[in-house]
């Protein structure tokens, strides 16, 4: 709620800023209609050089004009325009300003307000960093977001192709949610403490370990570990628990499991169903209202195109169309963020996932201990082989009863589950440390590659139909895949830049080819924004997981890109670039620009072939945007069964698994 208040405040601030800038620049503003009349009078009188002390009229060739119309237009040099008309801009009238505001600016601000902000996050700096990455580096953000949507697609395909008994819809949705988190390769080590404090802490831990060992069973099941070995062991435990929780049910369902395996399958299914229910419940809703906002932006595009071709060649409408083309990537980014939806409380979901990983390992380890004890008991009850005659000596009745009693007691201890609970967390601080998945980094809010889902699915693809070859106890192959980016990621990396590049290219085409033809202020600012916004995209290609200091360093060009986009928008709204220097397009080659004219849309229709350029730019730009939006909505429609939920129901507690771990 507070963020929407800030957006509303931003709108009013923008309007106030527009009024202030308009009033301060009006005193030095040019009036090209009056200036043209004055120059024509001086030409008729022959007093040009005596009035301005040099020839202000441009006599060179006009780029792109039909030669038959060359003598029908008046063009001035840059210095001549400044001398005759002044150096200030010819600001738009109030009607034009509000038309641009209502057509482009306010819908764009409304769309930006629908981006996946972390509204419950206390650290507002993370929202600011996300804004700089979204608006300042859209191609990098689109790369991460589209790749996660592609991972959701693959997860849905695996769930749909799996047998119903495997319950892979829950497991695959959990995997797609984990893919939105940092999932660091090295987990943070425990906080260093002083010598006295360290000695006291060791004594307390030693006493606690003795109590726990005496009260439960010889093998500890807590989440603590030796601080010197923690980085390697904790990562291995976390990765193993992830693979077990995601694929163990599928592997068990491939064969007829015996009673113990059926119990393990039921426990894992219960854990997955409980976590998936709460993750779905925490998933942000409201797709259709956002889709209507995007639809309104599309209507604005259509209206702008219609108005542009009604006033073909007019500078005001042309550059407004160019601004709309430049911003046409915003709906694509917002739609992608809707499909790759963020949770209402990412910290809560992170905590639940880490608890789930801990519980999965405890359930699997309990089953493994039971099998080891049973195998050891069976080996102990086997009669010894005689060395000479090979005759077997049967055990006595007392020994058999004692062995059966010991086996039953050991199985009961092995089957004892110590799942996560608040009491366990208080008794053993840091019990979830070895299962840490890091911060929420979804939707490209951080500059990095998120490939947990791809690494896990690659294990499934390598196994193929032979699920017995799917080794869930050794995550070495999974960890190796975490450091590799698939070919699909590089394809998405290119496509993301194409989306933003088409927006920039078509806007550049319109502004560059609208008389005066050449590199002017608008096309130059477009180029600056595009270069700045592409730096993070290039860094993402070079480094899979950029260091934190590099991520923060790249916020500087992202900030400059955001500021340049704001300057472009503000200048177009007020007409600040409608001055002599910008109308002359003097920043490129000498073959382009170097002059300005006073003509309007009627003359441009006849003398310049702007129809082809405008139609091509508008067609390619809007077709690209609508194609991306249509693809994203189709992916949402196809993959939505993964996150559909009945909110009036919920998972029920099993016979031996309490729901305390989810509270």
Secondary structure, DSSP 8 states (H G I E B T S, - for coil): -HHHHHHHHHHHHHHHHHHHHHHHHHTT---HHHHHHHHHHHHHHT-HHHHHSS--B--S--TTB-GGGGGG--EEEHHHHHHHH-SS-----HHHHHHHIIIIIHHHHHHHHTS---TT-S-HHHHHHHHHHHHH-HHHHHHHHHHHHHHHHHHHHHHHHS-GGG-HHHHHHHHHHHTTB---SS--------HHHHHHHHHHHHHHHHHHHHHS-SS---S---TTTHHHHHHHHHHHHHHHHHHHHHHHHTS---HHHHHHHHHHHHHHHHHHHHHHHHB---HHHHHHHHHHHHHHHHHHHHHHHHTTT-HHHHHHHHHHHHTTHHHHHHHHHHHS--BS-HHHHHHHHHHHHHHHHHHHHHHHHHHHHHHHHHHHHS----SSS-------HHHHHHHHHHHHHHHHHHT------HHHHHHSTTTTGGG---SB-GGGTSSS---HHHHHHHHHHHHTT-GGG--SS-THHHHHHHT---HHHHHHHHHHHHHHHHHHHHHHHHHHHSSS-S--HHHHHHHHHHHHHHHHHHHHHH-SS--HHHHHHHHHHHHHHHHHHHHHHHHHHHTTT-SHHHHHT-SS-TTS-SEEE---HHHHHHHB-HHHHHHHHHHHHHHHHHHHHHHHHHHHHHHGGGT---TT------SS--GGGG-
